[in-house]
Amino acid sequence: MSIEVKVPALPESVTEATVVTWHKQPGDAVERDENLVDIETDKVVLEVPAPDDGVLGEILKGEGDTVTAGEVVATLTEGGGEAKPAAAEKEAAAPEPEPAAAAPEPEPEKTTPAEAPVAADEDLAPAVRRLVAEHDLDPAKIEGSGRGGRITKEDVVRYLEGAGEGAGGAAERRPREPEPAGRRSEAPAETQSPEAPAVSAAGERPERRVPMTRLRQRIAERLVEAQQTAAMLTTFNEVNMQPVMDIRARYKERFEKTHGIKLGFMSFFVKAAVEALKRYPAVNASIDGTDIIYHGYYDIGIAVSTERGLMVPVLRNADQLSYAEIEAGITDFGKRAKEGKIGLDELTGGTFTITNGGIFGSLVSTPILNPPQSGILGMHKIQERPMAVDGEVKIQPMMYLAHSYDHRIIDGREAVQFLVAIKEVLEDPARLLLEV
């Protein structure tokens, strides 16, 4: 019996998604609730689980295709109890011939050269077929690294890069119409990651068009929205990080042993931000039409950088969290964001955001607001600098802080005093404990 694999319900206000990665290929045995494919919306990455045990049949939507809620993306043959042993027997019977299958030698008495590619094409995933067809490649000459010698997109891209390194690459192609100049040196944008290097000969000026992911498109929209709708300004200050560094050095081993998590800088900044927000509630407020909404809670967004783009998961009720709970929450966000497992509910509703460009080496920057929030704190690199202290020059570990704010509801005086409050409690961490 054939079962349809459908796109699950999408988040509210989201109408479309993009197929990102298939984790299974036709013929693979799957178990109920096993993740088959990742799809990306403009906010989160969702997993599509197998509805039952069985064998994956035809893939109807390849990587890069647009899908909607309820749309069928693949078929599944029901009956995992029988299908999986059969698949296992097939794999067990073919371990030795696998290397030969990746690059089969032609057998003139059985197969003509024209027939070999057809047989190989039938075992390719849709995305791989498109790439092979666009570049007029012979699948029989591409070494497959997938299960059972199957050819993956990475195998095709690697083959194309190898073909572009010497004149011999052109001889490996099928004898069809000549392709436009420069085409061989690059694979289609949908098959390459943004980090993939361009392969070009000396003197060439290659270009590569890469479609924005839905998440990147949404990030772009929100950043432009923030620039166009808010009266955004940034004020700067600097903080001596020595007191915080001394506390970390003194208690980091005991802290990790007690709580099972490392003591970082972010928990201090979250605590300092909450204390400053309590003193200056306008920074924790937002605009709704002609009204100002003052939030009586402190949901702090923590900017997390991923390969897909910037995400800002939210620490709820940060004022009620301990240092260990804050550090554990941030660590968990970082791990799940890279895996694409941050839920939509965790990305919405923040009242203030903290972003740390210092981990990438940034010395100073002007962070952009995260609408509808009215304030964002930018942390930067800790750098030793000569400072005048009590009439003497001392070398101290200093960090520049940036506070971008919406001038429509936050006056310059409040914005500056808010940042000064953060500076004061970080340079005298005992104030965080005493809340003074």
Residue pairs with C-beta under 8 A, 6 or more apart in sequence:
1 77
1 78
1 79
2 57
2 75
2 76
2 77
2 78
3 51
3 52
3 54
3 75
3 76
3 77
3 78
4 51
4 72
4 74
4 75
4 76
5 36
5 48
5 50
5 51
5 72
5 73
5 74
5 75
5 76
6 48
6 70
6 71
6 72
6 73
7 17
7 39
7 48
7 67
7 68
7 69
7 70
7 71
7 73
8 46
8 48
8 69
9 69
9 70
10 16
10 17
10 41
10 46
10 68
10 69
11 41
11 43
11 44
11 344
14 41
14 42
14 43
15 68
15 69
16 41
16 66
16 67
16 68
16 214
17 39
17 40
17 41
17 46
17 66
17 67
17 68
17 214
18 39
18 40
18 41
18 64
18 65
18 66
18 67
18 213
18 214
19 37
19 38
19 39
19 61
19 62
19 63
19 64
19 65
19 66
19 67
19 73
20 37
20 38
20 39
20 40
20 45
20 63
21 37
21 38
21 63
22 36
22 37
22 59
22 62
22 63
22 125
22 127
23 35
23 36
23 37
23 38
24 30
24 34
24 36
24 37
24 56
25 56
25 59
25 125
25 146
25 147
25 150
26 56
26 57
26 58
26 59
26 125
27 55
27 56
27 87
28 55
28 56
28 87
28 147
29 54
29 55
29 56
29 80
29 83
29 84
29 87
29 88
30 36
30 50
30 53
30 54
30 55
30 56
30 76
30 80
31 50
31 53
31 80
32 49
32 50
32 51
32 52
32 53
32 80
33 49
33 50
34 49
34 50
35 47
35 48
35 49
35 50
36 48
36 49
36 50
36 56
36 74
37 47
37 48
37 73
37 74
38 45
38 46
38 47
38 48
38 340
39 45
39 46
39 48
39 67
40 46
40 213
40 214
40 215
40 308
40 340
41 214
41 215
42 214
42 215
42 217
42 218
43 215
43 218
43 344
43 347
44 340
44 342
44 343
44 344
44 347
45 215
45 308
45 340
45 341
48 73
50 56
50 76
51 76
52 76
52 78
52 80
53 78
53 79
53 80
53 81
53 83
53 84
54 76
54 77
54 78
54 79
54 80
54 83
55 76
55 77
55 79
55 80
55 83
55 84
55 87
56 74
56 75
56 76
56 77
57 74
57 75
57 76
57 77
58 74
58 75
59 73
59 74
59 125
59 126
60 72
60 73
60 74
60 75
61 67
61 71
61 73
61 74
61 126
62 125
62 126
62 127
62 130
63 126
63 127
63 153
63 190
64 127
64 190
64 211
67 73
77 83
90 148
91 147
91 148
94 101
94 148
98 148
98 149
99 149
101 144
101 148
101 149
102 143
102 144
102 149
103 140
103 141
103 143
104 116
104 140
106 113
106 116
106 140
111 119
116 138
116 140
117 138
117 139
117 140
117 174
120 138
120 139
120 140
120 151
121 129
121 132
121 139
123 150
123 151
124 132
124 139
124 150
124 151
125 150
125 152
125 153
127 153
127 190
127 191
128 151
128 152
128 153
128 156
130 188
131 137
131 153
131 156
131 157
131 187
131 188
131 191
132 139
132 142
132 151
132 156
134 188
135 156
135 160
135 173
135 179
135 183
135 184
135 187
136 173
136 174
136 176
136 179
137 156
137 159
137 160
137 172
137 173
137 174
138 172
138 173
138 174
139 151
141 159
141 172
142 151
142 155
142 156
142 159
143 155
143 159
144 150
144 151
144 152
144 155
145 152
145 154
145 155
146 152
146 155
153 191
156 187
156 191
157 187
157 191
157 192
157 196
159 172
160 184
160 186
160 187
160 199
161 199
162 169
163 169
163 170
163 172
163 173
163 184
164 184
164 185
164 199
164 200
164 201
165 199
169 184
170 184
182 204
182 206
185 198
185 199
185 200
185 201
185 204
185 206
186 192
186 198
186 199
186 206
186 208
189 208
189 209
189 210
189 211
190 211
192 208
192 210
193 307
194 210
194 307
195 307
198 206
198 208
200 206
212 220
213 308
213 309
215 308
215 309
215 311
216 308
216 309
219 309
219 310
222 370
222 371
223 368
225 371
226 232
226 368
226 369
226 370
226 371
227 368
229 371
230 369
230 371
230 374
230 406
230 407
230 408
231 406
231 407
231 408
232 368
232 369
232 404
232 405
232 406
232 407
233 404
233 405
233 407
233 412
233 415
234 366
234 367
234 402
234 403
234 404
234 405
235 402
235 403
235 405
235 412
235 415
235 416
235 419
236 364
236 400
236 401
236 402
236 403
236 419
237 400
237 401
237 403
237 416
237 419
237 420
237 423
238 398
238 399
238 400
238 401
238 423
239 398
239 399
239 401
239 422
239 423
239 426
239 427
240 387
240 396
240 397
240 398
240 427
241 265
241 382
241 397
241 398
241 399
241 426
242 396
242 397
243 426
243 427
243 428
243 429
244 265
244 268
244 426
244 429
245 397
247 429
248 263
248 264
248 265
251 263
252 262
252 263
255 261
255 262
255 263
255 323
255 324
256 262
256 263
258 324
259 324
259 327
259 328
261 324
261 327
261 328
261 331
262 327
262 331
263 323
263 327
264 327
264 330
265 379
266 302
266 326
266 327
266 330
266 354
266 356
267 323
267 324
267 326
267 327
267 330
268 323
268 426
268 429
268 432
269 354
269 377
269 379
269 422
269 426
270 300
270 302
270 315
270 318
270 321
270 326
270 354
271 323
271 326
271 425
271 432
272 421
272 422
272 425
272 426
272 432
273 300
273 352
273 354
273 377
273 422
274 298
274 300
274 318
274 319
275 421
275 422
275 425
275 431
275 432
275 435
276 283
276 418
276 419
276 421
276 422
276 425
277 283
277 284
277 298
277 351
277 352
277 418
278 298
278 319
279 417
279 418
279 421
280 414
280 417
280 418
280 421
281 294
282 292
282 294
282 374
282 409
282 410
282 411
282 414
283 352
283 374
283 375
283 405
283 410
283 414
283 415
283 418
284 294
284 295
284 298
284 351
284 352
284 374
284 375
285 292
285 293
285 294
285 295
285 351
285 374
285 409
286 292
286 293
286 295
286 351
286 372
286 373
286 374
287 293
287 372
287 374
287 406
287 408
287 409
288 372
292 409
295 351
297 317
297 319
297 351
298 317
298 318
298 319
298 351
298 352
299 314
299 315
299 316
299 317
299 318
299 349
299 350
299 351
299 352
300 314
300 315
300 318
300 350
300 351
300 352
300 353
300 354
301 312
301 313
301 314
301 315
301 350
301 352
301 353
301 354
301 370
301 373
302 312
302 313
302 314
302 315
302 330
302 333
302 353
302 354
303 310
303 311
303 312
303 353
303 354
303 355
303 356
304 310
304 311
304 312
304 313
304 333
304 334
304 337
305 360
306 337
306 338
306 340
307 338
308 340
311 337
311 342
311 347
312 347
312 350
312 353
312 370
313 333
313 337
313 342
313 346
313 347
314 346
314 347
314 348
314 349
314 350
315 321
315 326
315 329
315 330
318 326
321 329
333 342
333 346
336 342
350 370
350 373
351 373
352 373
352 375
352 376
352 377
353 367
353 369
353 370
353 373
353 375
353 376
353 377
354 376
354 377
354 379
355 367
355 376
355 377
355 378
355 379
356 378
356 379
356 380
357 365
357 367
357 378
357 379
357 380
357 381
358 379
358 380
358 381
358 382
358 399
361 381
362 380
362 381
363 380
363 381
363 383
363 400
364 380
364 400
364 402
365 378
365 380
365 402
366 378
366 402
366 404
367 376
367 377
367 378
367 402
367 404
368 376
368 404
369 375
369 376
369 404
369 405
369 406
370 376
374 405
374 406
374 409
374 410
375 403
375 404
375 405
375 406
375 410
375 415
375 418
376 403
376 404
376 405
377 401
377 402
377 403
377 419
377 422
378 401
378 402
378 403
378 404
379 399
379 401
380 399
380 400
380 401
380 402
381 399
382 397
382 398
382 399
383 397
383 398
383 399
384 395
384 396
384 397
384 398
385 395
385 396
385 398
386 393
386 394
386 395
387 393
387 394
387 395
387 396
387 398
389 396
401 419
401 422
401 423
403 415
403 418
403 419
403 422
405 415
405 418
407 415
410 418
424 431
425 431
425 432
